[in-house]
Amino acid sequence: MGRKNNQILIPNTKSLQSTFNIVYSKAFQLQNSLDVRVLLSDAKVFQTSWKLHQACEVLITDYPGYKERDFMEYVKQRFSNGLNIRIEHLANINCDLSECIEETKQEEEEMLLTQKKVYEHTVMGGTFDRLHAGHKILLTEACLRTKCRLTIGVTCGPMIKNKVLKELIEPVNTRIEKLLEFLQDVDPCIEYNLQPITDPYGPSTVLPELQCIVTSEETKQGGEKVSNSLLL
């Protein structure tokens, strides 16, 4: 979601986090197989041109001139690989999504006082089997926290042997490929270092430049162990 002209970077605040949380959660409620991606072009740096890995069928934007011919052509070339694309304004979406996001915008002035810290190099880990809304929310948070490089350890082997229905988990190379595709669409300005891991620590113990560990509630305990190991 963004504006073609007179761009202003969106502050990286709790309000922004609430917005993409709402988008992914509502999309999952409507159709859990719907592939929705919140692009961070206006949150971090200006991107005049970037191609998505897959052609986009529908673009939801908050740009007031979304029906203007030049904007429609801009969207067609930037987001749909030249194919026809349906463009909708956020306010016209037939659900309570726009209302929820408007509430977060009303809190923006207060939230500006609590902008999130951004790190040069962050790290996270997980299985990331068949990306769902929870994955996308966590990954987007990690992107917003990262300035230059995001390292992700993708579990395999002994790390997944006790998981329920482990035989249905996709091969690690497939998971890494899909994960990278999603990340490069969401924020193509970050360098991504994705690699399989067979223990909770992964590459974190050999990368001294790491500054931040991003975790979910599920992986928080493992993140604390990694953090403690780095302090030894």
VEXDREN-2710 file (C-alpha; in Angstrom, 1 decimal):
% VEXDREN-2710
k/r/px/py/pz
1/MET/0.0/0.0/0.0
2/GLY/1.5/3.3/-0.9
3/ARG/1.6/6.6/-2.8
4/LYS/3.1/7.2/-6.2
5/ASN/4.1/10.9/-5.7
6/ASN/5.1/13.1/-2.8
7/GLN/6.1/10.0/-0.8
8/ILE/6.5/10.2/2.9
9/LEU/8.0/7.3/4.9
10/ILE/5.6/5.7/7.3
11/PRO/6.9/5.8/10.9
12/ASN/7.9/2.4/12.2
13/THR/5.6/2.3/15.3
14/LYS/3.2/0.1/17.1
15/SER/0.5/1.5/15.0
16/LEU/2.1/0.1/11.8
17/GLN/2.5/-3.2/13.5
18/SER/-1.2/-3.2/14.4
19/THR/-2.0/-2.5/10.8
20/PHE/-0.2/-5.5/9.3
21/ASN/-1.4/-7.7/12.1
22/ILE/-5.0/-6.8/11.2
23/VAL/-4.5/-7.3/7.5
24/TYR/-3.0/-10.8/7.8
25/SER/-5.5/-11.9/10.5
26/LYS/-8.5/-10.7/8.6
27/ALA/-7.3/-12.3/5.4
28/PHE/-6.9/-15.6/7.2
29/GLN/-10.4/-15.4/8.6
30/LEU/-11.8/-14.7/5.1
31/GLN/-9.8/-17.4/3.3
32/ASN/-6.9/-19.2/5.0
33/SER/-5.4/-20.1/1.6
34/LEU/-5.4/-16.4/0.4
35/ASP/-1.9/-15.2/-0.4
36/VAL/-1.8/-11.7/1.0
37/ARG/1.5/-9.7/1.4
38/VAL/1.9/-6.3/3.0
39/LEU/4.7/-4.5/1.2
40/LEU/7.0/-2.3/3.3
41/SER/8.1/0.1/0.6
42/ASP/6.7/3.2/2.3
43/ALA/7.8/2.1/5.8
44/LYS/11.5/2.0/5.3
45/VAL/12.8/3.4/2.0
46/PHE/11.4/4.6/-1.3
47/GLN/11.1/2.0/-4.0
48/THR/10.2/3.4/-7.4
49/SER/10.4/0.0/-9.0
50/TRP/10.3/-3.6/-7.8
51/LYS/8.9/-6.7/-9.3
52/LEU/7.0/-9.3/-7.3
53/HIS/7.8/-12.9/-7.7
54/GLN/4.2/-13.7/-8.7
55/ALA/1.8/-11.5/-10.5
56/CYS/-0.7/-9.7/-8.2
57/GLU/-4.4/-10.1/-9.0
58/VAL/-5.7/-7.4/-6.5
59/LEU/-3.9/-4.4/-5.0
60/ILE/-5.4/-2.7/-2.0
61/THR/-4.1/0.9/-1.5
62/ASP/-4.8/4.0/0.6
63/TYR/-3.7/6.3/-2.3
64/PRO/-6.5/8.8/-3.0
65/GLY/-5.9/8.9/-6.7
66/TYR/-6.1/5.1/-7.1
67/LYS/-8.3/5.4/-10.2
68/GLU/-6.0/7.8/-12.1
69/ARG/-4.7/6.4/-15.3
70/ASP/-1.0/7.1/-14.5
71/PHE/-1.3/5.4/-11.1
72/MET/-3.0/2.4/-12.6
73/GLU/-0.3/2.0/-15.2
74/TYR/2.3/2.4/-12.4
75/VAL/0.7/-0.4/-10.4
76/LYS/0.4/-2.6/-13.5
77/GLN/4.1/-2.4/-14.2
78/ARG/5.3/-2.5/-10.7
79/PHE/3.1/-5.2/-9.1
80/SER/1.6/-7.4/-11.7
81/ASN/4.3/-8.0/-14.3
82/GLY/2.3/-6.1/-16.9
83/LEU/-0.9/-8.1/-16.4
84/ASN/-4.3/-6.7/-15.7
85/ILE/-4.8/-6.0/-12.0
86/ARG/-7.8/-5.0/-9.9
87/ILE/-7.1/-1.9/-7.8
88/GLU/-9.3/-1.2/-4.7
89/HIS/-9.1/1.6/-2.1
90/LEU/-8.8/0.5/1.5
91/ALA/-12.0/2.3/2.4
92/ASN/-14.1/0.3/-0.1
93/ILE/-13.2/-3.1/1.2
94/ASN/-16.4/-4.9/2.4
95/CYS/-15.3/-5.8/5.9
96/ASP/-14.2/-4.1/9.1
97/LEU/-10.6/-4.0/8.0
98/SER/-10.6/-0.3/7.0
99/GLU/-12.3/0.7/10.2
100/CYS/-9.7/-1.2/12.3
101/ILE/-6.8/0.4/10.4
102/GLU/-8.4/3.8/10.7
103/GLU/-8.4/3.4/14.5
104/THR/-4.7/2.7/14.4
105/LYS/-4.1/5.9/12.4
106/GLN/-5.9/7.9/15.0
107/GLU/-3.3/6.8/17.5
108/GLU/-0.4/7.6/15.3
109/GLU/0.6/10.9/16.9
110/GLU/0.9/9.3/20.3
111/MET/2.7/6.3/18.8
112/LEU/5.4/8.5/17.2
113/LEU/6.9/8.8/20.6
114/THR/7.5/5.0/20.7
115/GLN/9.1/4.3/17.3
116/LYS/10.7/0.9/17.3
117/LYS/14.4/0.5/17.2
118/VAL/16.0/-0.9/14.0
119/TYR/19.1/-3.1/14.0
120/GLU/21.7/-3.6/11.4
121/HIS/21.6/-7.4/11.7
122/THR/18.9/-9.5/13.2
123/VAL/18.3/-13.2/13.6
124/MET/15.3/-15.6/14.0
125/GLY/14.5/-19.2/13.6
126/GLY/11.5/-21.5/13.0
127/THR/10.1/-24.3/10.9
128/PHE/8.1/-22.1/8.5
129/ASP/6.1/-24.9/7.0
130/ARG/3.4/-23.6/4.6
131/LEU/3.5/-19.9/5.5
132/HIS/0.3/-18.7/7.4
133/ALA/-0.8/-15.5/9.0
134/GLY/1.2/-16.0/12.2
135/HIS/4.4/-16.6/10.1
136/LYS/3.8/-13.5/8.0
137/ILE/3.2/-11.3/11.0
138/LEU/6.4/-12.4/12.7
139/LEU/8.4/-12.1/9.5
140/THR/7.1/-8.7/8.8
141/GLU/8.0/-7.6/12.3
142/ALA/11.5/-8.9/11.8
143/CYS/11.8/-7.0/8.5
144/LEU/10.7/-3.8/10.2
145/ARG/13.4/-4.4/12.9
146/THR/16.2/-5.0/10.3
147/LYS/18.2/-2.4/8.4
148/CYS/20.7/-4.5/6.5
149/ARG/20.7/-8.2/7.1
150/LEU/18.2/-10.8/8.4
151/THR/19.5/-14.3/9.2
152/ILE/16.9/-17.1/9.6
153/GLY/17.6/-20.6/10.7
154/VAL/15.0/-23.0/9.3
155/THR/14.7/-26.2/11.4
156/CYS/15.2/-29.6/10.0
157/GLY/16.4/-33.1/11.0
158/PRO/16.4/-33.6/14.8
159/MET/14.8/-30.2/15.3
160/ILE/11.5/-31.4/13.8
161/LYS/11.5/-35.1/14.8
162/ASN/9.0/-34.5/17.7
163/LYS/6.6/-32.3/15.7
164/VAL/3.1/-33.6/15.2
165/LEU/2.6/-35.0/11.7
166/LYS/6.3/-34.4/10.9
167/GLU/6.0/-36.6/7.8
168/LEU/3.8/-33.9/6.2
169/ILE/6.4/-31.1/6.7
170/GLU/7.8/-29.9/3.4
171/PRO/11.5/-30.5/2.7
172/VAL/13.7/-27.8/4.2
173/ASN/14.9/-26.6/0.8
174/THR/11.3/-26.0/-0.3
175/ARG/10.5/-24.1/2.9
176/ILE/13.6/-21.9/2.4
177/GLU/12.6/-21.2/-1.2
178/LYS/9.1/-20.1/-0.3
179/LEU/10.3/-18.1/2.7
180/LEU/12.8/-16.2/0.6
181/GLU/10.2/-15.5/-2.1
182/PHE/7.9/-14.0/0.5
183/LEU/10.6/-11.9/2.2
184/GLN/11.9/-10.5/-1.0
185/ASP/8.5/-9.3/-2.0
186/VAL/7.8/-7.7/1.4
187/ASP/11.2/-6.0/1.7
188/PRO/13.7/-6.4/-1.2
189/CYS/16.2/-4.0/0.4
190/ILE/17.3/-6.5/3.1
191/GLU/20.0/-9.1/2.6
192/TYR/18.6/-12.5/3.6
193/ASN/20.7/-15.3/5.0
194/LEU/18.5/-18.4/5.2
195/GLN/20.0/-21.7/6.2
196/PRO/18.9/-25.1/7.6
197/ILE/19.6/-25.7/11.3
198/THR/19.7/-28.9/13.3
199/ASP/20.1/-27.4/16.7
200/PRO/18.5/-24.4/18.6
201/TYR/21.6/-22.1/18.1
202/GLY/22.1/-22.4/14.4
203/PRO/24.4/-19.7/12.9
204/SER/23.9/-17.3/15.8
205/THR/26.9/-18.6/17.7
206/VAL/29.3/-17.8/14.8
207/LEU/27.9/-14.4/13.7
208/PRO/29.2/-11.9/16.2
209/GLU/27.5/-9.0/14.3
210/LEU/24.0/-10.1/15.4
211/GLN/22.2/-7.4/17.4
212/CYS/18.7/-8.6/17.8
213/ILE/16.8/-11.9/18.2
214/VAL/13.2/-11.9/16.9
215/THR/11.0/-14.5/18.5
216/SER/7.3/-15.6/18.8
217/GLU/5.8/-16.8/22.0
218/GLU/6.5/-20.3/20.7
219/THR/10.2/-19.7/20.1
220/LYS/10.8/-17.2/23.0
221/GLN/12.4/-19.8/25.2
222/GLY/14.8/-20.9/22.5
223/GLY/15.6/-17.2/21.8
224/GLU/16.5/-16.7/25.4
225/LYS/18.9/-19.7/25.4
226/VAL/20.6/-18.3/22.3
227/SER/20.9/-14.9/23.9
228/ASN/22.4/-16.3/27.1
229/SER/24.9/-18.3/25.1
230/LEU/26.1/-15.2/23.3
231/LEU/26.8/-13.6/26.7
232/LEU/29.1/-16.3/27.8
END
